[in-house]
Amino acid sequence: MIKRVSRKALIADPYHGWNTFIEILAMGDAKFLTAVQRRAQLLFRYDSEVQNGGHLQYFCNQSDVRVDEVTEALKVFGLLEQVGILERADVMWNSKRRSPISSIGEFVREAIEGEFAALDEAYSACASTVVNALNDHLKSHFDEYIETVE
């Protein structure tokens, strides 16, 4: 999936390219993405969920994603600290039978228990970040996301 963006828009707003990239990652249907784009999307979605609600939120909202795909993407991007954290979180998540969380109140009660708190803190403390890796990725793969038009 490649978005067409005017050169004028990119010049007028230095964040327009980044915002278009994020739109592709956030809203793009995986079946229409290239392998390179899909890896970036997996990282973006993992990071977004963990930043907003920790690993609990990630597992609740991304249950259709295979963790091995995300860990492979993290490795490709050189985010090895996050690989170990996600692998440990996955073991914790799968260590017991879980009922689906069906309300905000249930999520809050579950989150307060803090099952993933140590891993969420470790994720926040990583030296390399997904956002920086995605920024570097966009710089080197801009043409795979955005076609500049007049």
C-alpha positions in Angstrom: 0.0 0.0 0.0 1.5 3.3 -1.1 -0.2 6.7 -0.4 0.1 9.5 -2.8 1.1 12.8 -1.1 1.7 16.2 -2.7 5.2 17.6 -2.5 3.7 20.9 -1.3 2.0 19.1 1.6 5.3 17.5 2.6 7.1 20.8 2.4 4.4 22.7 4.3 4.2 20.2 7.1 7.4 18.4 8.1 5.3 15.7 9.9 3.0 15.0 7.0 5.1 12.1 5.8 5.3 10.6 9.3 1.6 11.0 9.8 0.9 9.3 6.4 3.2 6.5 7.4 1.4 6.0 10.7 -2.0 6.1 9.0 -0.8 3.2 6.8 0.4 1.3 9.8 -2.7 2.0 12.0 -5.4 1.6 9.4 -3.9 -0.5 6.7 -5.4 -4.0 6.0 -2.6 -6.5 6.5 -3.6 -8.4 3.3 -2.7 -5.3 1.2 0.7 -4.6 2.8 4.0 -5.7 1.6 6.1 -7.9 3.9 8.2 -4.8 4.8 5.1 -2.8 5.6 3.6 -5.6 7.6 6.6 -5.9 9.9 6.4 -2.2 10.6 2.7 -2.5 11.2 3.2 -5.3 13.7 5.7 -3.2 15.6 3.5 -0.1 15.5 0.5 -2.0 16.9 2.5 -3.8 19.6 4.0 -0.5 20.7 0.7 1.4 20.6 -1.1 -1.2 22.7 1.7 -1.5 25.3 2.2 2.3 25.6 -1.6 2.8 26.1 -2.5 -0.1 28.3 0.4 -2.4 28.8 0.8 -6.0 27.7 -2.6 -6.8 29.0 -4.1 -4.5 26.5 -1.9 -5.8 23.8 -3.0 -9.4 24.3 -6.7 -8.4 24.7 -6.7 -6.3 21.5 -4.3 -8.2 19.2 -5.4 -11.7 20.0 -5.5 -12.5 16.2 -1.7 -11.7 15.8 0.9 -14.5 16.2 3.5 -13.4 18.7 6.2 -15.2 16.7 5.5 -12.8 13.8 5.9 -9.8 16.1 9.1 -11.1 17.7 10.5 -11.8 14.3 9.7 -8.2 13.3 11.3 -6.9 16.4 14.5 -8.9 15.6 14.6 -7.5 12.0 14.4 -4.0 13.5 17.1 -4.8 16.0 14.8 -4.4 19.1 16.2 -7.4 21.0 15.2 -6.1 24.5 11.6 -6.0 23.4 11.9 -9.5 22.0 12.7 -10.9 25.4 10.0 -8.9 27.1 7.3 -10.0 24.6 8.4 -13.6 24.8 8.1 -13.5 28.7 4.8 -11.7 28.4 3.5 -14.3 26.0 4.5 -17.1 28.4 2.6 -15.3 31.2 -0.4 -14.7 29.1 -0.6 -18.4 28.0 0.2 -19.8 31.5 -3.5 -19.8 32.5 -6.9 -20.0 31.1 -8.4 -16.5 30.6 -11.9 -15.3 30.1 -12.5 -12.6 27.6 -12.6 -9.1 29.1 -15.9 -7.6 28.1 -16.0 -4.2 29.7 -13.7 -1.3 30.7 -14.4 -2.1 34.4 -13.2 -5.7 33.9 -10.1 -4.4 32.1 -9.3 -1.9 34.9 -9.8 -4.6 37.6 -7.5 -7.0 35.7 -4.9 -4.2 35.1 -4.8 -3.2 38.7 -3.8 -6.7 39.7 -0.5 -5.8 37.9 0.3 -9.2 36.4 2.3 -7.5 33.6 3.5 -4.5 35.5 7.1 -5.5 35.7 7.3 -6.3 32.0 5.5 -3.0 31.1 8.1 -1.1 33.2 10.9 -3.1 31.5 9.4 -2.2 28.1 9.3 1.5 29.0 12.9 1.3 30.1 14.3 -0.1 26.9 17.3 1.8 25.5 16.0 1.5 21.9 12.4 2.4 21.2 10.0 1.2 18.5 9.2 4.8 17.6 12.8 5.5 16.9 13.2 2.3 14.9 10.1 3.1 12.9 11.4 6.6 12.2 14.7 5.2 10.9 12.7 2.7 8.9 10.6 5.4 7.2 13.7 7.3 6.3 15.2 4.4 4.5 12.0 3.0 3.0 10.0 6.2 2.3 9.2 5.3 -1.3 7.7 2.0 -0.1 5.0 4.0 1.7 4.7 7.3 0.1 4.6 8.4 -3.6 5.4 12.1 -3.9 3.2 13.9 -6.5 3.0 17.5 -7.7 
